Amino acid sequence: MLGGVSSSMKPLFALVLLFALPALAQQKDKTARLQSMDVNKDGKLTKEELGAQFWNRASGYDANSDGVLDAAELAAMQEKGRRGKEEQARPGGVSSAFEVREFKGTNGETIRYSLFVPKDKPAGLPLVLCLHGAGGNTAAPNLLAAPAMQAKHPCIVMAPACDGKSTRWAKSEFRGGLEVRSVMPELMEALDAVAAETKADAKRLYLTGQSMGGMGTWGIIAEHASRFAAAVPICGIWQPVDAPKMNGVAIWAFHGTDDNAVPVSGSRDMIEALKKAAVKPEPKYTEFPGVGHGSWEPAYAKAELWEWMFAQKRE
């Protein structure tokens, strides 16, 4: 039995873990497997109990980066697991508070995106473009559209979809050799259209992304630095040679030291290159010790990040 977990909560506890760690679902006896992982029978799961492979998948829910998934963090994992098929189909994995749209670019390619526009808000709001990872979801849009955040930082939120295995936000040398197409041309045109329609503040366009979206964030500001006031790439990687092109964008990068999917050197090398190129403003960088590939969870949980981002304005 799982110590510290009531009888009514045991089925929920098992479902939480099975959603977050799909590899465990292949076990013949799932319940016994989960129980055996909770070595000290306290109803929590530690990094040591899960092991490196599973922890890299679940570490994004370790909000305080203490190497333990406690009751609140398991509840957050369970909440994500309760999303229905309709919500999963929305670009970025966003909630029903977003409208799903399509935009056809001048190149003939169509891009889908989810859009949140606050009701009864004046023109001139900032616009945040949020790029998802390879799994199709991103944590930022729902957080930004939440009532508490909107009360503090009203903003327009756009979460596009990079559909298909042969597309990327931007072409990168990372894991090169793949024949992929960048969706950047139609994405930037769609962004222009949304900014014009919503009368967003052109001096307060912000960009953030996780994993593949972190790479896309670096790639987009390498080509369109003049468009954005701030960029927040999370567990991303890019070519350091492009650092000088990013002058004028306020950058705050995040990465977990134990990331086995995108090496932490990806962010370290970019920050070093930006400083060497003397880009302004000087970039900010935060590493989360012991955190794997899910560094977007502790990053987006930092209130300081959002205070900083919404204070940035393109001159």
C-alpha positions in Angstrom: 0.0 0.0 0.0 1.1 3.6 -0.6 1.8 5.1 2.8 0.3 8.5 3.5 -2.4 8.2 0.7 -6.0 7.6 1.6 -8.0 4.7 0.0 -10.0 7.2 -2.0 -6.9 8.8 -3.4 -5.0 5.6 -4.3 -6.7 5.1 -7.7 -6.1 8.8 -8.5 -2.5 8.6 -7.4 -1.9 5.7 -9.8 -3.7 7.4 -12.7 -1.6 10.6 -12.2 1.6 8.6 -12.6 0.4 6.6 -15.5 -0.4 9.7 -17.4 2.8 11.5 -16.7 5.0 8.5 -17.2 3.5 6.6 -20.2 6.4 4.1 -20.3 5.1 2.7 -17.0 1.8 1.8 -18.6 3.5 -1.0 -20.4 4.1 -2.9 -17.2 1.9 -5.9 -16.7 1.0 -5.0 -13.1 0.9 -1.2 -13.0 -0.3 -0.9 -9.5 2.4 -3.1 -8.1 5.0 -1.2 -10.1 3.9 2.1 -8.8 3.9 0.9 -5.2 7.3 -0.6 -5.6 8.7 2.8 -6.7 7.5 4.5 -3.6 10.3 3.0 -1.6 9.7 4.8 1.7 5.9 4.5 1.5 5.3 8.2 2.1 2.9 8.8 -0.9 5.6 11.0 -2.6 8.0 10.2 -5.4 11.6 11.3 -5.4 14.1 11.6 -8.2 15.9 8.6 -6.7 12.8 6.5 -6.6 11.7 7.3 -10.2 15.2 6.9 -11.7 16.8 9.2 -14.3 14.7 8.0 -17.2 11.3 8.7 -15.7 12.4 11.7 -13.7 13.4 13.5 -16.9 9.8 13.2 -18.0 8.2 14.2 -14.7 10.7 16.8 -13.4 8.7 19.6 -15.0 6.2 19.2 -12.3 8.8 19.6 -9.5 7.9 23.3 -9.1 10.3 24.0 -6.2 13.1 21.9 -7.7 13.6 19.8 -4.6 13.8 16.5 -6.3 10.4 15.3 -4.9 6.9 15.2 -6.4 4.7 16.1 -3.4 0.9 16.1 -3.2 0.4 19.5 -4.8 2.8 18.7 -7.7 1.2 15.3 -8.3 -2.2 17.1 -8.3 -0.9 19.5 -11.0 0.2 16.5 -13.0 -3.2 14.9 -12.6 -4.9 18.1 -13.7 -3.0 18.1 -16.9 -3.9 14.5 -17.4 -7.6 15.3 -17.2 -7.5 17.3 -20.4 -10.0 16.0 -22.9 -9.3 15.2 -26.6 -10.8 18.5 -27.7 -8.4 20.5 -25.5 -5.4 18.3 -26.6 -6.3 19.2 -30.2 -6.0 22.9 -29.6 -2.7 24.4 -30.8 -0.4 24.6 -27.8 -2.7 22.3 -25.7 -4.5 25.3 -24.4 -7.9 25.6 -22.6 -11.3 26.4 -24.1 -10.7 30.1 -23.2 -8.8 30.3 -26.5 -10.2 30.5 -30.0 -8.7 28.2 -32.6 -7.9 29.9 -35.9 -6.1 29.3 -39.2 -4.0 31.6 -41.3 -2.8 31.1 -44.8 0.6 32.7 -45.6 1.7 34.2 -48.9 3.8 31.1 -49.3 0.7 29.1 -49.6 1.2 27.3 -46.2 -1.5 27.4 -43.5 -0.7 27.6 -39.8 -3.2 27.0 -37.0 -3.1 28.9 -33.8 -4.9 29.4 -30.5 -5.7 33.0 -29.6 -6.8 34.6 -26.3 -7.9 38.2 -26.3 -9.1 39.7 -23.0 -12.6 41.0 -23.0 -13.4 44.7 -22.5 -9.7 45.6 -22.6 -8.4 48.7 -24.4 -6.2 48.7 -27.5 -2.5 48.8 -26.9 -2.1 45.6 -24.9 1.1 43.5 -25.1 1.1 40.3 -27.1 2.9 37.1 -26.0 3.7 34.5 -28.7 4.1 31.1 -27.1 5.9 28.2 -28.9 5.2 24.6 -27.9 7.7 21.7 -27.7 7.8 18.6 -29.8 4.9 17.1 -27.8 2.6 19.9 -29.0 2.0 21.6 -25.7 3.3 24.6 -23.8 2.7 25.7 -20.2 2.8 29.4 -20.8 -0.5 30.2 -22.6 -2.9 28.9 -20.0 -0.9 30.5 -17.2 -1.0 33.9 -19.0 -4.7 33.6 -19.8 -5.6 32.8 -16.2 -7.7 35.4 -14.4 -5.1 36.1 -11.7 -2.4 36.8 -14.3 -4.8 38.8 -16.5 -5.7 41.0 -13.6 -2.0 41.8 -13.0 -0.7 41.7 -16.6 -3.5 41.9 -19.1 -2.2 40.7 -22.5 -3.1 39.0 -25.7 -1.8 35.4 -26.0 -1.1 33.6 -29.2 -0.1 29.9 -29.3 0.6 28.6 -32.8 0.9 25.0 -33.9 4.0 23.6 -35.6 2.1 20.6 -37.2 3.8 17.6 -38.6 7.1 15.8 -38.1 8.7 17.6 -41.1 8.2 21.1 -39.7 10.1 23.2 -37.1 9.7 26.7 -35.8 13.2 27.4 -37.3 15.9 25.4 -39.0 18.7 24.6 -36.6 22.0 22.8 -36.7 20.9 20.8 -33.6 20.3 17.2 -34.6 21.0 18.2 -38.2 20.5 16.0 -41.2 16.7 16.1 -41.0 14.7 17.4 -44.0 12.5 19.9 -42.3 10.7 23.0 -43.3 10.5 26.2 -41.1 7.1 27.6 -40.4 8.6 31.0 -39.6 7.4 32.7 -42.8 3.7 32.0 -42.3 4.0 32.4 -38.5 5.4 35.9 -38.7 2.6 36.9 -41.2 0.0 35.4 -38.8 1.6 37.4 -35.9 1.4 40.6 -38.0 -2.3 39.9 -38.7 -3.2 39.2 -35.1 -1.3 42.3 -33.9 -3.1 44.5 -36.3 -6.5 43.0 -35.6 -6.1 43.3 -31.8 -4.3 46.7 -31.9 -1.5 45.2 -29.8 1.3 47.4 -28.7 4.0 47.0 -31.3 6.6 48.0 -28.7 5.6 45.2 -26.4 5.7 42.0 -28.4 7.1 39.1 -26.3 8.2 35.6 -27.3 8.7 32.4 -25.3 9.0 28.7 -25.9 9.9 25.4 -24.3 12.2 22.7 -25.7 11.6 22.8 -29.5 9.8 26.1 -28.8 12.9 27.2 -27.0 15.0 26.6 -30.1 12.3 28.4 -32.1 12.5 31.3 -29.8 16.3 31.6 -30.4 15.8 31.1 -34.1 13.1 33.7 -34.5 14.9 36.5 -32.7 18.0 35.6 -34.8 16.0 36.6 -37.8 13.5 39.1 -36.4 15.2 40.8 -33.4 13.7 44.2 -34.3 10.2 42.8 -33.7 10.4 41.7 -30.1 10.9 43.5 -26.8 11.7 40.4 -24.9 12.4 36.7 -25.4 12.3 33.8 -22.9 13.9 30.6 -24.4 13.5 27.6 -22.1 15.7 24.5 -22.5 16.6 25.6 -26.0 19.7 25.6 -28.2 21.0 27.6 -31.1 24.0 28.5 -33.1 26.2 30.9 -31.1 27.4 32.6 -34.3 23.9 34.2 -34.5 24.2 36.0 -31.1 25.1 39.4 -32.6 21.9 39.4 -34.6 19.9 39.4 -31.3 21.0 42.9 -30.2 18.1 44.9 -28.8 16.1 42.0 -27.4 15.8 41.6 -23.7 16.6 37.9 -23.1 16.1 35.6 -20.1 17.0 32.0 -20.8 16.3 29.0 -18.5 17.6 25.4 -18.4 17.9 22.4 -16.1 21.3 21.1 -15.4 20.2 17.5 -15.8 18.5 17.9 -19.2 19.2 14.8 -21.3 17.0 15.9 -24.2 18.6 19.3 -24.9 22.0 19.7 -23.3 22.3 22.6 -20.8 25.3 23.7 -22.9 22.8 24.9 -25.4 21.8 27.8 -23.2 25.2 28.3 -21.6 26.9 28.7 -25.0 24.3 31.1 -26.2 24.5 33.3 -23.1 28.3 33.3 -23.4 28.1 34.3 -27.0 25.6 37.1 -26.3 27.9 38.5 -23.7 30.9 38.2 -25.9 29.0 40.1 -28.7 28.1 42.8 -26.1 24.5 42.7 -27.1 22.2 45.0 -25.2 20.4 44.6 -22.9 22.7 42.2 -21.1 21.0 38.7 -21.1 19.8 37.0 -18.0 20.2 33.3 -17.4 18.9 30.9 -14.7 19.8 27.2 -14.3 17.8 24.8 -12.1 20.1 22.3 -10.4 19.0 18.7 -10.7 16.1 19.5 -13.0 15.8 17.6 -16.3 14.0 18.5 -19.5 11.0 20.0 -17.8 12.6 23.2 -16.7 9.6 25.2 -18.1 7.6 24.4 -15.0 9.9 26.1 -12.5 10.7 28.8 -15.0 7.1 29.8 -15.7 6.3 29.5 -12.0 8.6 32.4 -11.2 6.6 35.6 -10.7 9.8 37.6 -11.2 10.0 36.3 -14.8 6.6 37.8 -15.7 7.2 41.1 -13.9 10.5 41.4 -15.8 9.0 40.5 -19.2 6.0 42.8 -19.0 8.3 45.7 -18.0 10.3 45.4 -21.3 9.5 47.8 -24.1 11.1 48.1 -27.5 12.5 51.5 -28.1 
